[in-house]
Amino acid sequence: MYGGNPGSAGLMNEHLMRALLYAGLFFATCTEEQCDLDTAVKELEGLAYHLDRLSAAEKADFRAFMLREAAAHPIPRVAAEISQFAEQTFGEED
């Protein structure tokens, strides 16, 4: 159980979600020059496995967080990549 200050668990969760979002986004959009594509696929599969273990409510919260991040991103191309990654990761069928 988290024993930090009241309210800090939510902030910590945002930092963790942001870290997972951008790690996943890197592996989903990297080129062969940036990362071995087999490694990228394996990392995405690992992330997907763990994210699939979230409850439906947690998935919905994470998806909403990702879409808020996309809406707030100042670079339209990156915002679109985040939105697409959110839909691919937590589409409506989940």
C-alpha positions in Angstrom: 0.0 0.0 0.0 1.2 3.5 -0.8 2.2 5.3 2.3 3.0 8.8 1.0 1.3 12.1 1.5 -2.5 12.3 0.8 -3.0 13.3 -2.8 0.5 12.4 -3.8 -0.5 8.9 -5.0 -2.5 10.5 -7.8 0.4 12.6 -8.9 2.7 9.6 -8.8 0.2 7.7 -10.9 0.2 10.5 -13.5 4.0 10.4 -13.6 3.9 6.6 -14.0 1.2 6.7 -16.7 3.1 9.4 -18.6 6.3 7.3 -18.4 4.4 4.2 -19.7 2.7 6.3 -22.4 5.9 7.7 -23.8 7.8 4.4 -23.5 5.0 2.7 -25.4 4.8 5.5 -27.9 8.6 5.3 -28.6 8.4 1.5 -29.3 5.2 2.0 -31.4 6.8 4.7 -33.6 10.5 4.0 -33.6 12.5 3.4 -36.8 15.0 0.6 -37.2 17.7 3.2 -36.8 16.4 4.2 -33.4 15.7 0.7 -32.0 15.9 -2.9 -33.3 12.3 -3.5 -34.5 12.2 -7.0 -33.0 13.1 -5.5 -29.6 10.4 -2.8 -30.1 7.7 -5.5 -30.8 8.8 -7.5 -27.8 8.6 -4.4 -25.5 5.2 -3.5 -26.8 3.9 -7.0 -26.3 5.3 -6.9 -22.7 3.5 -3.6 -22.1 0.3 -4.9 -23.6 0.4 -8.0 -21.4 0.6 -5.9 -18.2 -1.8 -3.2 -19.3 -4.3 -6.0 -20.2 -4.3 -7.0 -16.6 -5.8 -3.7 -15.5 -9.5 -3.6 -14.6 -11.9 -2.1 -17.1 -12.1 1.1 -15.0 -8.3 1.4 -14.8 -8.1 0.9 -18.6 -10.7 3.6 -19.1 -8.8 6.0 -16.8 -5.5 5.3 -18.5 -7.1 5.8 -22.0 -8.7 9.1 -20.8 -5.3 10.2 -19.5 -3.6 9.4 -22.8 -6.3 11.4 -24.7 -5.8 14.3 -22.4 -2.1 14.2 -23.0 -2.7 14.1 -26.7 -5.0 17.1 -26.5 -2.5 19.1 -24.5 0.5 18.2 -26.6 1.9 21.3 -28.5 3.1 19.3 -31.6 0.1 18.1 -33.7 2.0 15.1 -35.2 2.9 13.8 -31.7 -0.6 14.5 -30.4 -2.0 12.4 -33.3 0.4 9.6 -32.5 -0.6 9.6 -28.9 -4.3 9.5 -29.8 -3.7 6.7 -32.2 -1.7 4.8 -29.6 -4.4 5.3 -27.0 -7.0 3.8 -29.4 -4.8 0.9 -30.4 -4.0 0.1 -26.8 -7.4 0.8 -25.2 -9.9 0.7 -28.0 -13.6 0.7 -27.5 -13.8 -3.1 -27.5 -11.8 -3.3 -24.2 
